Amino acid sequence: MDNLKLVAGIGKERTKIQVGNAIFGEGLVIIAGPCSVESEDQILETAWAVKEAGADILRGGAFKPRTSPYAFQGLGLQGLKYLARAGEEAGLPVITEVLDTRDVSWIAEFAHMLQIGARNMQNFSLLKEVGKCQRPVLLKRGMYSTLEEWLNCAEYIMNEGNPQVVLCERGIRSFETYTRNTLDLSAVPAVKEISHLPVITDPTHGTGKVSLIKPMTLASVAAGADGITLEVHRNPAEALSDKDQALTHSQFEEIAKEVRLLERYMKEMKNELR
């Protein structure tokens, strides 16, 4: 990994990136919200629910890259407006995915953080464009990508002048079919060995099963993740996308409580061992 100049972490302090009141690299950041913004009342209701349960950042997709061209593709600009209003009312910064180089600057007017999805990890034109934008970027790992390939994509963003990159392990494709993807938790400590950037996990996409989200979320915290991102919907059975992996409001509240307890316990243990 000798070609990593800006991302390499040996001898560097760990980077801290602030989004609203949340700071990646300083405590555990919880991102939560629906896969897709479906209506104004839906995103408002979920924004308040995740805020009260302890989320730090509200997520919601306005433009959705789907496997099928006939699946729900998002509400576009109207969805962004709903998301921005929900975040403002609930007092949460918002993150949303950007798909096209032409959309980066105006989407950044609505979102506090931009997400590069797994399918776009090696969309180098898009990486360069968000690198020119001074918004924090959440860079998801591609489903077939090595750690070096992933970090090189962060290098593309940072090389354009934007140092605010948070890495997200969201599961890779393997021979396993029981789960949607294979959440590579070893990537968390491995990336921290070779890079100074914060790294979070996405147990939602990493498993694709509601029953597995809580244990993998807790395991992520134990592995040293700087945050987690979870999909939450007021009624998953009616969700227009990813209904099988969306948490209800009460399920998210339960996970958030356990996560904060584990976070505090790990801090106490570290202090005792010093």
N, C-alpha and C positions, 0 to 999 in steps of 0.2 A: 504493500500500500504506500509505496514511496511517492506516488503521484498526488497524494492528498496533502495539500499545503495549508489550506484554511480550516479544514475539518479536523485534522489530526490533533490529538489531545495530549500527547506526551509532553510534560513540562508546562502545560497551560492550566490555568484555573478553569473550573467548570463554568460554562456560560449560563447566565440567568436571563430569562426573557419574560418581560412583563406584558400581560394582556389584561387590561382593566386593573382589578385589584389582585389578580392571580399572577404568581411568578413561577414559571417553570424553572426547576433547579433549586427551588427554595420551598420545601414542603410539597405535598401531593396535590396536584391540580385535577379536578374532576370536571370533565366535559360531558354534557348530557343533553338529550333532546331527540326528536324524531328523525328517522331517516330522511323523510321528505316533509316539507311544509305543505300541508294539504288545504288549510283554510285559516282564516284569521283567528277564529275562536279556538281551533285546535292548538295552534302554536302558543297562543296566549295562556291557555289552560296548562299546557305542559311546562311553559316557562316558569310560571308561578310554582308549580308542583316541584320541579327540580331545584328551584331556588330555595324553597323551604326545606328541602331534604338535604341541602348542603352542596349543590353544584356550584362551580366557579365560573363556568362558561356555558352558554347555550349554543347547541348545534342544531342545524336544520338545512336540508338540501333544497335549493331552488332550481338547480339544474342537475338532473340525475342521469349519469351514464348507465344505461341498463343493457343487459345481455341481449334482450329482445327489443327491436325498434318499435314494437307495439305496446310495450309496457309503459306505465306512467313515467313521464320524463321531467316532471316538476312544473311549477307555476311560473318560473322565470322571474321577470322583474317584479311582478305582483307578490310572488313568494318572498323575495328579498325585502320588500317593504313590510310585509307582515312580520318577518323575522326580526327586522330592525326595531319595529315598534314593540314587539314582545320583549326583546332584550332590554329596551329602554324602560318599559313599564316595570319589569321585574328587577331591574338593576343589575343585569348581567351583560358582559361583553358577548358578542356573537361570532361564530365561525361558520363559514360555508365553503363549499367546494367551487373552484373555478375550473372550467374545462377548455376555454379558448383564449388565445393571446389577446384577441380583440376585446375581451370582457374584463380583463384584469383591473384596469384603472377605475371603471365605473362601479364594479362590484366592491372594490375597496372603499368606496364612499359609503357603503352600507355595513360592511363587515369589519370587525376589529382584527380578525385573523383569517388568512386564506388557507384553504386546504387543497393540496395536490393529492388526488386519489391514486390508488395502486395502479390503475390502468394507465395513468398519465405520468408515472414516476420517471420514465425516460422520454417524455415529450420535451426535448431539449429547448425548443422555442418557447414553450410555456414556462419552463424553469428560468430561462433568461429574463422573461417578462416580469415574473414575480420577483426576480432578483433586482429589477429596477424600481420596484414598488417598495416603499418603506413600511409595509405591513408585515407583522410576524407571519411565518409560513409553517404549516404543519405538513410535513412530507411523509406520506405513507410509503411503506416498503412494497415494491411490486411482488406479486405472488410467485414469481419465478426468479427473483433477484437474490444475488449474493450480498453479503454485507458490504463488500467493496463497491459493487455497482450502486447500491443504495447511497453510500457515503459520497460517491462521485457525483451523484445527482444533487446532493446538498452542496457540493463544491461548485456546481454550476450556478446555483442561486447566490451563494456567497461571493463568487467571483464577479458578479454584477454589482456588488456594493451593498447587499442586504445580509447582515450577519445574523438576523433573527430567525433561525431555523430550528424547529423542534421535530425530532424524528418519531415516527409512529410505526411500531411493529403490529401488523394487523393480520398475520397468518400467511403462511405460504402453502403452495400446492404440493401435496405428497401423494403417495399411493393410497392413503387412508380415505375411506368414503363415508365413515360414520359421522364425521364432523365436516362442516363446510370447508374449512381450511385447517391447517396445523399451526397453532399459535406457538411460535418459536420463542419461548421465554429465555432461552440461553442468549438470544440476541441482545437482551437488555444489559447484562453485565459485560458481554463481549464488546458491544459498542462503546460502553463506558471505559473500557480498557484502551480503545484506540481513538476515541473522539471526545471532545470537550462539550459536545452538544447535549441538551436534554433529550431523553428518550421516554416515550410513553407507550402504552399498549392499547389495543382495541379488542377486548375479549368478545365483543359482539360478533364482528366479522371473523375473528379468529376461531370461533367455535360454530356459530350458526345455530346454536341450541340454547334456549333460555335456561335449561337445567344446568348447563356448564358455565354460564357467565359468572356467577358468584365465585365458585372455587378458583376460576382462572383469574378473576379480578384480584382476589386475595393473594394468589400466587404471584401475580405481577408486582404487587406492593412488596411482598417478601423478597422478590428478585431485585428490588431496587429501582423500579420504574418511577419516573418523576410525575406520572399522571396516568389517567385512564380516560378513555372515551367510550360512552355507552349509548345505545339507542333506546329511547323511552317513548312510549306512545300511550295515550289515554285509553285506547281500546285496540290492542294489537290485532284482534280478529278482523277489524275494519281497515287496517293500515293499507295504503295503496302501494307500499313497497316494503320488503323485508319483514313481513308480519310474523314469520316464524322465529325471529330472533330479537323481537322487541320486548323490552321489559314494561310491565305496567308501572304506574306511578308508585304503588305500594311496594312492588318488588325492588324498584330503584331505591326507595327510601331505606329499605332493609339493608341493601348492599352498601349504601353510603354510610350508614351507621357503623357497620362492621369494618368498613375500610378505614374510617377515622379512628376507630378503636385500635386497629392493628397499627396504624401509622403512629399513634401515640405510644403504644407499647414498644415499637421498634426504636423510637427516639429515646425512651427511658432506658432500654437495654444498652444502647450505644453509650449513653451518659454513664451508666454503671460500670461499663467495661473500660472507660477511659482512666 
